[in-house]
Amino acid sequence: MAFQAGGQRPAPRPVPATPEAQAYLQDYAELLEAVSFPSLVVDHRWDVVLSNGAFRTLFRGAGPHPTAMPGDNFLRFVLFHPDASAVLGEHESSWCLPMLAHFAATLERFGHDHALQAVRRDIAQDPIMEAAYRQGLPHWVRAVGARAVEHDGAVRPLHHPDPRWGATECRVVVETPRALEELGCTRLTLVLREPRRAPHRPERPRRTAAHLRVVPAPE
């Protein structure tokens, strides 16, 4: 699932067309900054329109990547960034699969979107991810039900760079006021929970590419 050399960066995030919309987002950014938990606003492509300091702190260790920085496009970060698993615990089962399921549903609605098509092409360039997307994912969605494409309320593990949090969990809370929804945007907040007390496990060597293993391709 590594970035392919021939890939292209997603289209630039759109700028609100009216001064009123711009002013609203500027004020909303102030609100977001006052939140102590990592919070971000994304459009239907998962381009990050706004994020707060807590979000930037959570992902500050992510190395450079041409198309999958967490502050640029969160979907691409989860799927393609080799450092994603260093922050997103149980990366494949808790983050990749739900994001792939949500992406598949979004692609059905916005099939002609060039940025989403670019993500689809990058998925296709990785044989393991392509097999998971085309063959394994439908089985997984049927097994877990409609909640597979819903992020709101999900509890997912995290590895926070701040040792006060360390290995913990977050509950994903989706809160989208009407004005934000009219701009085609969604707000997600990762509400951090008390750190889990688990036995120490040696860290796995970091992979140069993130491959899905929890959804094997049928023989």
C-alpha positions in Angstrom: 0.0 0.0 0.0 3.0 2.3 -0.4 2.8 5.3 -2.6 3.5 4.5 -6.2 6.1 6.7 -7.9 3.7 7.5 -10.7 0.9 8.7 -8.4 -0.4 12.2 -8.2 -1.3 14.4 -5.3 -5.1 14.9 -4.8 -6.7 18.0 -6.2 -6.3 21.1 -4.0 -9.0 21.4 -1.4 -11.7 23.9 -2.6 -11.9 27.4 -1.2 -15.4 28.5 0.0 -17.0 30.5 -2.8 -18.5 33.3 -0.6 -16.9 35.6 2.0 -19.5 34.4 4.5 -18.3 30.8 4.1 -14.7 31.9 4.5 -15.5 33.9 7.6 -17.4 30.9 9.1 -14.5 28.6 8.6 -12.1 31.1 10.1 -14.3 31.3 13.2 -14.8 27.5 13.2 -11.0 27.1 13.2 -10.8 29.1 16.4 -13.4 26.8 17.9 -11.5 23.8 16.8 -8.3 25.1 18.4 -10.0 25.4 21.8 -10.8 21.7 21.8 -8.2 19.6 23.8 -8.8 16.4 21.8 -7.5 15.9 18.2 -10.2 17.2 15.9 -10.4 17.8 12.1 -12.8 18.9 9.4 -12.7 17.0 6.1 -14.6 17.1 2.8 -16.0 14.1 1.1 -12.5 13.3 -0.3 -11.1 13.3 3.2 -9.0 16.4 2.3 -8.3 18.1 5.6 -10.0 21.5 5.6 -9.2 22.4 9.2 -7.3 20.7 12.1 -6.4 21.7 15.6 -3.1 21.7 17.5 -4.0 18.4 19.3 -4.4 16.7 15.9 -1.1 18.0 14.7 0.6 16.8 17.9 -0.9 13.3 17.6 0.6 12.9 14.1 3.8 15.0 14.5 6.0 12.0 14.1 4.8 11.2 10.6 7.6 11.4 8.1 7.3 13.2 4.8 5.2 11.7 2.1 4.2 13.1 -1.3 0.5 12.4 -1.1 -0.5 11.0 2.3 0.4 13.5 5.0 -2.2 13.4 7.8 -2.8 17.2 7.6 -3.5 17.0 3.9 -5.7 13.9 3.3 -6.6 11.6 6.2 -7.9 8.8 4.0 -4.6 8.6 2.1 -2.7 8.8 5.4 -4.5 5.8 6.8 -4.2 3.7 3.7 -0.8 4.7 2.2 1.5 6.3 4.8 4.2 3.8 6.1 4.1 5.6 9.5 0.3 5.3 10.0 0.6 2.2 12.1 3.0 3.9 14.5 0.0 6.1 15.7 -3.1 4.1 14.7 -3.2 1.0 16.8 -4.5 -2.2 15.2 -4.0 -0.3 12.0 -5.4 -2.8 9.6 -8.5 -4.0 11.4 -9.4 -0.9 13.3 -8.5 1.8 10.8 -7.8 0.5 7.3 -10.9 -1.7 6.8 -13.4 0.9 8.1 -11.8 3.6 5.9 -11.8 1.3 2.9 -15.5 0.5 3.5 -16.3 4.2 3.8 -14.3 5.0 0.7 -16.1 2.3 -1.3 -19.5 3.9 -0.3 -18.3 7.3 -1.1 -17.0 6.2 -4.5 -20.5 5.0 -5.3 -21.9 8.5 -4.7 -19.1 10.5 -6.3 -17.8 8.1 -8.9 -16.6 10.9 -11.3 -14.5 12.7 -8.6 -11.0 12.8 -10.0 -9.4 12.7 -6.5 -11.3 9.7 -5.5 -10.5 8.0 -8.7 -6.8 8.7 -8.0 -7.1 6.9 -4.6 -8.8 4.0 -6.4 -5.9 3.8 -8.9 -3.4 3.7 -6.0 -5.3 0.9 -4.3 -5.3 -1.0 -7.6 -1.5 -0.7 -7.9 -1.0 -2.7 -4.7 -2.0 -6.4 -5.4 -2.7 -7.2 -1.8 -4.8 -4.1 -1.1 -6.6 -4.6 -4.4 -7.5 -8.2 -3.5 -8.7 -7.0 -0.1 -10.8 -4.2 -1.6 -12.4 -6.2 -4.4 -12.8 -9.6 -2.7 -12.2 -9.5 1.0 -13.9 -6.2 1.9 -17.4 -7.2 0.8 -17.3 -10.2 3.1 -16.1 -8.1 6.0 -18.8 -5.5 5.5 -21.5 -8.2 5.4 -20.0 -9.7 8.6 -19.9 -6.5 10.6 -23.0 -4.9 9.1 -23.9 -1.3 8.3 -21.6 0.1 11.1 -18.7 -0.8 8.9 -19.0 2.5 7.1 -19.9 4.6 10.1 -17.1 6.2 12.1 -19.3 7.9 14.8 -19.1 6.1 18.1 -16.3 3.7 17.1 -13.6 3.1 19.7 -10.2 2.6 18.2 -6.7 2.1 19.6 -4.0 4.8 19.4 -0.3 5.2 20.2 0.0 8.8 21.4 3.5 10.4 21.2 2.8 12.1 24.6 3.9 9.6 27.2 1.0 10.7 29.5 -1.3 9.0 27.0 0.9 6.4 25.4 -1.0 3.3 24.3 -4.6 4.4 24.6 -8.0 4.4 22.8 -10.1 7.1 21.3 -13.8 7.3 20.5 -14.5 8.8 17.2 -17.2 11.5 17.5 -18.7 12.9 14.3 -20.3 16.3 14.9 -21.3 18.3 11.9 -23.3 21.5 12.3 -25.7 22.5 9.5 -23.5 25.3 8.1 -20.5 23.0 7.9 -22.6 20.3 6.2 -23.8 22.8 3.6 -20.1 23.3 2.7 -19.8 19.5 2.1 -17.7 19.0 5.2 -17.7 16.7 8.2 -16.0 17.2 11.6 -14.4 14.3 13.5 -13.0 14.4 17.0 -10.8 11.7 18.5 -11.9 11.7 22.2 -8.9 10.2 24.0 -9.7 7.7 26.8 -7.6 6.7 29.8 -4.5 4.8 28.7 -4.8 1.0 28.6 -2.7 -0.9 31.0 -1.3 -3.7 28.9 1.8 -5.8 29.2 4.8 -4.4 27.4 5.3 -5.8 23.9 8.4 -5.2 21.9 7.8 -2.9 18.9 7.6 -4.5 15.5 10.0 -3.3 12.9 8.4 -0.6 10.9 7.4 -1.7 7.5 8.2 0.3 4.4 4.7 -0.3 3.1 1.4 -0.9 4.9 -0.2 -4.2 3.6 -3.6 -5.5 4.6 -3.3 -9.0 6.1 -6.6 -9.3 8.0 -8.6 -9.7 4.8 -6.9 -12.5 2.8 -7.6 -12.9 -0.9 -9.8 -16.0 -1.6 -7.8 -18.8 -3.1 
